[in-house]
Amino acid sequence: MVTRYDPFRDFDRLAERLFTAAADAGQTMRALPMDLYRSGDHYVLHCDLPGVDPGSVEVGVDGRVLTIRAQRSPRAEDVEWLANERPTGTFARQLTLGNGLNLDNIQATYADGVLTLTLPVAEEAKPRRITITHETGSQAISGASR
């Protein structure tokens, strides 16, 4: 049997473990993951908040900044932890909202650990058709402009 010796094998394994641990830590540190999409004349934002105290969820708009804040309380301290990977404390996410949203009519619901915000598009930002009037007589409609 032939054994191949790779002097960097252990270094590669160590680097892989470090990068995997860093990626996992980045995932757990990423508070409030969200999905955002447009559906017709409104935007929908879903924000995952599993294990969050429902009474601690706050949504506010200041100017054009939407702030979502929630609290996950720590569990009992008098236990022997076998794994303790879920972060606790206050989580916040801020989004800068563009023009064209009706900020006075944002709706929020919280169910099954998911916060859903519905952000309606303002009337003036909705697509609309422009009516063309046709004149008869001596004036003609020209496609070229001067």
C-alpha positions as CSV (number, residue, x, y, z in Angstrom):
1,M,0.0,0.0,0.0
2,V,1.3,3.5,-0.9
3,T,0.8,6.3,1.5
4,R,0.9,9.8,0.2
5,Y,2.4,12.4,2.5
6,D,1.0,15.9,2.4
7,P,2.8,18.3,4.7
8,F,-0.1,20.8,4.5
9,R,-2.9,18.4,5.2
10,D,-3.1,19.3,8.9
11,F,-2.8,23.0,8.1
12,D,-5.7,22.6,5.6
13,R,-7.9,20.8,8.1
14,L,-7.2,23.5,10.8
15,A,-8.0,26.3,8.3
16,E,-11.2,24.6,7.2
17,R,-12.3,24.2,10.8
18,L,-11.5,27.9,11.5
19,F,-13.4,29.1,8.4
20,T,-16.4,26.8,9.2
21,A,-16.5,28.1,12.8
22,A,-16.3,31.7,11.6
23,A,-19.1,31.1,9.1
24,D,-21.2,29.4,11.7
25,A,-20.6,32.3,14.2
26,G,-21.5,34.8,11.4
27,Q,-24.7,33.0,10.9
28,T,-25.6,33.0,14.6
29,M,-24.6,36.7,14.8
30,R,-26.8,37.6,11.9
31,A,-29.8,38.9,13.7
32,L,-33.2,39.2,12.2
33,P,-32.8,37.5,8.8
34,M,-35.4,38.7,6.4
35,D,-37.1,38.3,3.0
36,L,-38.4,41.2,1.1
37,Y,-40.4,41.2,-2.1
38,R,-43.0,43.3,-4.1
39,S,-46.4,41.9,-4.6
40,G,-48.7,44.2,-6.7
41,D,-49.0,47.6,-5.1
42,H,-47.2,46.8,-1.8
43,Y,-43.9,45.4,-0.5
44,V,-43.9,42.5,2.0
45,L,-41.1,42.0,4.5
46,H,-40.8,38.7,6.5
47,C,-38.5,38.8,9.4
48,D,-37.6,35.6,11.4
49,L,-37.8,36.1,15.2
50,P,-38.0,32.6,16.7
51,G,-38.1,32.4,20.5
52,V,-38.6,36.2,20.8
53,D,-40.9,37.5,23.5
54,P,-43.9,38.7,21.4
55,G,-44.4,41.8,23.7
56,S,-40.9,42.9,23.0
57,V,-41.3,43.3,19.3
58,E,-41.2,47.0,18.2
59,V,-41.5,48.5,14.8
60,G,-41.0,52.2,14.2
61,V,-40.4,54.7,11.4
62,D,-38.3,57.8,11.9
63,G,-38.1,59.8,8.8
64,R,-37.3,57.2,6.2
65,V,-35.6,54.7,8.5
66,L,-37.6,51.6,9.5
67,T,-36.4,50.0,12.8
68,I,-37.3,46.6,14.0
69,R,-36.3,45.7,17.5
70,A,-37.0,42.5,19.5
71,Q,-35.8,40.8,22.7
72,R,-34.9,37.2,23.3
73,S,-34.6,36.5,27.1
74,P,-31.9,34.1,28.4
75,R,-33.1,30.8,29.7
76,A,-32.6,29.7,33.3
77,E,-29.1,30.1,34.6
78,D,-29.3,27.2,37.1
79,V,-28.9,24.5,34.4
80,E,-26.0,22.6,33.1
81,W,-25.8,23.6,29.4
82,L,-25.0,20.9,26.9
83,A,-25.3,23.3,24.0
84,N,-26.0,27.0,24.1
85,E,-25.9,28.3,20.6
86,R,-29.0,30.6,20.4
87,P,-28.1,34.2,21.0
88,T,-30.1,36.2,23.6
89,G,-30.5,39.9,24.1
90,T,-31.8,42.7,22.0
91,F,-31.8,42.4,18.3
92,A,-32.3,45.3,15.9
93,R,-32.4,45.8,12.2
94,Q,-32.7,49.2,10.4
95,L,-33.7,49.7,6.8
96,T,-33.7,53.0,4.9
97,L,-36.9,53.3,2.9
98,G,-37.0,54.8,-0.5
99,N,-39.4,57.4,-1.7
100,G,-42.7,56.2,-3.1
101,L,-44.0,54.3,0.0
102,N,-47.1,55.2,2.0
103,L,-45.4,55.2,5.5
104,D,-48.6,56.0,7.3
105,N,-50.3,52.7,6.3
106,I,-47.6,50.1,7.2
107,Q,-49.2,47.0,8.7
108,A,-47.4,44.5,11.0
109,T,-48.4,41.0,12.1
110,Y,-46.5,38.5,14.2
111,A,-47.3,34.8,14.0
112,D,-45.3,31.6,14.5
113,G,-42.1,33.5,15.1
114,V,-42.3,35.5,11.9
115,L,-42.9,39.3,11.8
116,T,-44.6,40.3,8.6
117,L,-44.7,44.0,7.5
118,T,-46.8,45.2,4.6
119,L,-45.5,48.4,3.1
120,P,-48.0,49.9,0.6
121,V,-46.7,51.9,-2.5
122,A,-47.9,55.5,-2.4
123,E,-50.5,56.5,-4.9
124,E,-48.2,58.9,-6.7
125,A,-45.6,56.2,-7.2
126,K,-48.0,53.6,-8.7
127,P,-47.8,53.1,-12.5
128,R,-50.6,54.7,-14.4
129,R,-51.7,55.3,-17.9
130,I,-51.6,58.8,-19.4
131,T,-54.7,59.7,-21.4
132,I,-53.9,61.0,-24.9
133,T,-56.3,63.5,-26.3
134,H,-56.7,63.6,-30.1
135,E,-57.4,66.9,-31.7
136,T,-59.3,67.0,-35.0
137,G,-59.2,69.7,-37.6
138,S,-56.2,71.7,-38.7
139,Q,-53.8,70.5,-36.0
140,A,-52.1,67.1,-36.4
141,I,-50.3,65.0,-33.9
142,S,-46.6,64.6,-34.8
143,G,-44.3,61.9,-33.4
144,A,-41.2,64.0,-33.9
145,S,-40.2,66.8,-31.5
146,R,-38.2,69.9,-32.3
